[in-house]
Amino acid sequence: MNHPACPFLSPSERLPASCREKLAEKTHRYERLLNTARTSVTPAPDPSTPLFLLATRTLEVADAYAGRGAWLSGEDGLEDALAAFSYGHGWLDAGTRAGLFVIHAERDIFTV
């Protein structure tokens, strides 16, 4: 069976220079959002349950995206850094909606 080529495998087009400043600002804003979200939640399930393991794994994934975003956030990696920060926050947000986390601060940055 012949499958169409995946559009995500080829490099994305770079933004025009006129948009770079806005992209840099947005990337740094999302980095702050992810860092704030990460410090605002803790696992909700009892540590002896499998759900606690899922909550801690979700935190690890968010931390990995934060690290990847920070590593990519040089001038040539802003698009990918923004995606990483955004995905990291998405994991935390999904975890809060699923009841994996207790939100201790900044409740307004989550969609619960």
Backbone bond lengths (Angstrom), bond angles and torsions (degrees), N, CA, C in turn:
res aa  C-N    CA-C-N  psi(-1)  N-CA   C-N-CA  omega(-1)  CA-C   N-CA-C  phi
1 M - - - 1.450 - - 1.527 108.11 -
2 N 1.302 116.40 134.29 1.461 122.37 179.29 1.522 110.28 -92.75
3 H 1.313 116.60 122.19 1.461 121.48 179.28 1.519 109.32 -101.97
4 P 1.328 117.26 144.17 1.473 118.63 175.94 1.523 110.10 -65.85
5 A 1.303 114.60 152.31 1.466 119.82 178.92 1.525 110.14 -63.53
6 C 1.292 115.43 141.64 1.466 120.46 178.18 1.528 109.29 -76.56
7 P 1.338 117.84 124.29 1.469 119.52 -177.86 1.522 113.29 -69.76
8 F 1.319 117.70 -12.72 1.460 120.47 -176.91 1.525 112.95 -91.01
9 L 1.328 117.28 -4.59 1.452 119.77 -179.05 1.520 113.03 -82.56
10 S 1.323 116.56 -22.71 1.463 118.68 179.57 1.523 109.25 -90.87
11 P 1.330 117.00 153.99 1.471 119.00 -179.70 1.525 111.10 -60.44
12 S 1.305 115.77 141.96 1.460 119.60 178.93 1.521 109.94 -75.64
13 E 1.308 114.92 156.60 1.461 119.23 176.39 1.517 108.83 -69.58
14 R 1.298 116.55 143.77 1.455 121.06 178.62 1.519 109.38 -82.38
15 L 1.297 115.04 147.77 1.460 120.77 178.14 1.518 110.51 -70.64
16 P 1.324 116.51 151.44 1.466 119.01 174.66 1.531 110.12 -62.60
17 A 1.304 115.58 153.53 1.468 121.41 -178.39 1.521 111.70 -56.17
18 S 1.319 117.29 -31.47 1.465 120.66 -178.42 1.531 112.25 -65.44
19 C 1.316 117.37 -19.20 1.474 121.23 -178.59 1.526 112.93 -99.51
20 R 1.315 118.40 -6.15 1.459 121.48 -174.83 1.533 112.74 -62.46
21 E 1.320 116.99 -40.53 1.468 119.83 -178.68 1.526 110.89 -63.90
22 K 1.323 116.27 -43.51 1.464 120.16 178.91 1.533 110.24 -65.42
23 L 1.328 116.62 -39.45 1.460 120.37 177.73 1.528 110.83 -62.95
24 A 1.317 117.38 -42.77 1.468 121.06 179.05 1.527 110.50 -61.79
25 E 1.329 117.13 -43.97 1.469 121.05 179.48 1.526 110.24 -62.68
26 K 1.327 116.68 -44.73 1.462 120.57 -178.21 1.535 110.84 -66.83
27 T 1.313 116.48 -39.26 1.464 120.42 178.84 1.523 110.60 -61.81
28 H 1.313 117.02 -45.43 1.470 120.30 179.86 1.532 111.35 -67.96
29 R 1.333 116.62 -33.47 1.470 119.90 176.96 1.531 110.08 -65.11
30 Y 1.330 117.42 -42.47 1.457 120.76 179.04 1.527 111.65 -69.87
31 E 1.318 117.36 -31.60 1.463 120.01 174.83 1.530 109.75 -63.33
32 R 1.325 116.60 -44.91 1.472 120.27 177.68 1.529 110.60 -63.84
33 L 1.333 117.09 -40.23 1.462 121.43 178.73 1.524 110.51 -59.60
34 L 1.328 116.80 -47.66 1.462 120.43 179.75 1.526 110.90 -63.65
35 N 1.313 117.73 -44.71 1.470 120.37 179.55 1.525 111.68 -62.74
36 T 1.325 116.91 -39.73 1.464 120.75 177.24 1.522 110.64 -65.81
37 A 1.327 116.25 -44.18 1.463 120.36 179.45 1.524 110.52 -61.20
38 R 1.318 116.13 -41.53 1.467 120.30 -177.59 1.527 111.80 -63.21
39 T 1.317 117.01 -37.44 1.466 119.41 -179.56 1.526 112.38 -85.15
40 S 1.327 117.18 -3.87 1.465 121.30 -177.51 1.517 113.71 -95.91
41 V 1.333 118.08 -6.92 1.463 120.43 -175.80 1.524 111.49 -127.24
42 T 1.332 114.31 153.50 1.463 122.41 170.89 1.525 107.28 -138.29
43 P 1.325 117.72 156.35 1.464 119.78 179.64 1.530 111.69 -58.65
44 A 1.318 115.99 136.08 1.465 121.72 179.87 1.532 113.11 -89.03
45 P 1.345 119.40 -36.96 1.466 118.93 -175.35 1.526 113.18 -68.37
46 D 1.306 114.99 157.72 1.461 121.69 174.49 1.531 108.68 -60.60
47 P 1.329 117.85 136.79 1.468 120.59 -177.82 1.532 115.26 -58.04
48 S 1.308 118.15 -19.54 1.466 120.13 -178.92 1.527 112.98 -86.13
49 T 1.334 118.05 1.55 1.463 120.62 -175.72 1.530 111.82 -103.80
50 P 1.328 116.27 156.79 1.468 119.94 175.19 1.532 112.53 -61.88
51 L 1.322 117.61 -28.81 1.465 119.79 178.87 1.526 112.08 -65.61
52 F 1.324 116.74 -30.00 1.463 119.56 175.79 1.530 109.86 -64.09
53 L 1.322 116.15 -41.89 1.463 120.54 177.13 1.531 110.37 -61.03
54 L 1.321 116.90 -41.82 1.467 120.63 177.16 1.529 110.74 -62.73
55 A 1.317 117.10 -42.37 1.470 120.50 178.95 1.526 110.88 -62.89
56 T 1.325 117.39 -44.37 1.468 119.12 -179.61 1.522 110.90 -68.18
57 R 1.318 117.34 -34.90 1.474 120.25 177.05 1.528 110.00 -66.29
58 T 1.316 117.28 -38.09 1.461 120.90 177.77 1.527 110.29 -63.89
59 L 1.325 117.28 -40.29 1.467 120.59 175.37 1.528 111.05 -62.54
60 E 1.331 116.61 -39.89 1.467 120.23 178.48 1.524 111.39 -63.11
61 V 1.326 116.75 -40.12 1.466 120.36 178.27 1.526 109.92 -64.08
62 A 1.326 117.11 -45.40 1.469 120.61 178.42 1.526 110.62 -61.20
63 D 1.326 116.89 -41.42 1.467 120.75 177.62 1.529 111.18 -63.56
64 A 1.328 116.30 -39.00 1.467 119.96 178.90 1.528 110.68 -64.12
65 Y 1.331 116.82 -42.49 1.466 119.55 177.15 1.523 111.09 -65.10
66 A 1.328 117.68 -37.11 1.469 120.41 177.21 1.527 110.23 -62.75
67 G 1.315 116.56 -44.03 1.457 120.53 178.70 1.512 112.34 -65.02
68 R 1.321 116.17 -41.97 1.469 120.20 178.62 1.517 110.29 -64.23
69 G 1.322 116.68 -43.53 1.461 120.10 178.80 1.514 111.94 -61.26
70 A 1.327 116.51 -42.62 1.468 120.26 178.98 1.526 110.39 -63.42
71 W 1.314 116.59 -40.18 1.460 121.19 179.82 1.532 111.23 -66.29
72 L 1.339 116.54 -35.93 1.465 121.28 -176.77 1.520 113.84 -86.19
73 S 1.314 118.87 -8.49 1.462 120.07 -167.42 1.521 115.55 -76.63
74 G 1.307 117.27 16.48 1.461 119.64 170.65 1.522 109.88 -69.08
75 E 1.292 117.80 172.47 1.468 123.00 -174.56 1.530 113.11 -52.98
76 D 1.331 117.69 -38.64 1.464 119.83 -176.64 1.524 113.54 -86.80
77 G 1.312 118.64 -4.44 1.455 120.13 -176.77 1.510 114.67 -119.07
78 L 1.327 117.40 17.05 1.470 119.62 -174.46 1.523 112.89 -61.21
79 E 1.335 117.70 -40.06 1.467 119.58 -179.48 1.524 110.40 -61.07
80 D 1.329 115.84 -46.04 1.458 120.05 -179.09 1.528 111.88 -70.36
81 A 1.323 117.05 -34.70 1.467 120.58 176.95 1.525 110.31 -64.39
82 L 1.330 116.66 -43.81 1.465 120.61 177.93 1.523 110.43 -59.33
83 A 1.327 116.69 -43.30 1.466 120.15 178.43 1.526 110.68 -61.87
84 A 1.319 117.60 -43.72 1.466 120.86 -179.24 1.526 111.27 -63.07
85 F 1.331 117.26 -46.43 1.466 120.05 179.11 1.528 110.65 -62.38
86 S 1.310 115.82 -39.51 1.456 120.92 -179.54 1.534 110.99 -65.78
87 Y 1.329 116.84 -45.23 1.464 120.79 177.66 1.524 111.11 -62.34
88 G 1.321 116.93 -41.62 1.460 120.26 179.23 1.515 112.00 -59.00
89 H 1.331 115.73 -45.24 1.464 119.07 177.66 1.522 110.21 -65.60
90 G 1.318 117.09 -37.15 1.465 120.81 178.31 1.523 112.30 -59.29
91 W 1.322 117.01 -40.25 1.462 120.50 177.58 1.523 111.06 -63.47
92 L 1.321 116.45 -43.91 1.466 119.46 179.24 1.521 111.16 -66.51
93 D 1.315 116.47 -40.89 1.457 120.66 179.99 1.529 110.70 -63.87
94 A 1.330 116.42 -43.69 1.467 119.95 177.52 1.528 110.60 -63.05
95 G 1.323 116.45 -38.93 1.463 119.98 178.07 1.516 112.83 -63.77
96 T 1.330 116.80 -37.57 1.468 118.78 178.20 1.523 110.28 -68.56
97 R 1.318 116.61 -39.94 1.471 119.86 179.17 1.526 111.48 -65.72
98 A 1.329 116.37 -30.78 1.464 120.98 179.94 1.530 112.42 -83.34
99 G 1.325 117.56 -4.38 1.455 121.06 179.44 1.516 114.42 84.33
100 L 1.334 116.96 15.06 1.462 120.03 -179.90 1.517 113.09 -77.85
101 F 1.340 116.93 -19.64 1.460 120.43 -174.74 1.515 112.35 -128.48
102 V 1.321 114.37 150.58 1.455 122.79 167.50 1.520 105.49 -97.34
103 I 1.326 116.71 131.04 1.463 121.00 178.51 1.521 107.77 -93.41
104 H 1.328 116.30 119.07 1.463 121.64 -178.20 1.520 112.95 -97.50
105 A 1.310 117.42 -21.10 1.468 121.29 -176.59 1.524 108.93 -155.84
106 E 1.304 115.92 162.12 1.470 122.38 173.63 1.530 113.03 53.16
107 R 1.312 116.66 45.54 1.462 121.16 -178.31 1.528 112.64 -56.48
108 D 1.326 116.49 -28.70 1.462 120.60 -175.93 1.530 113.91 -68.95
109 I 1.324 119.58 -10.48 1.464 119.77 178.63 1.526 112.33 -92.26
110 F 1.329 116.30 4.94 1.458 121.93 176.79 1.523 109.00 -115.64
111 T 1.331 116.88 156.47 1.462 120.83 -176.31 1.519 113.52 -94.78
112 V 1.324 117.90 23.33 1.470 120.39 178.62 1.513 110.49 -81.75
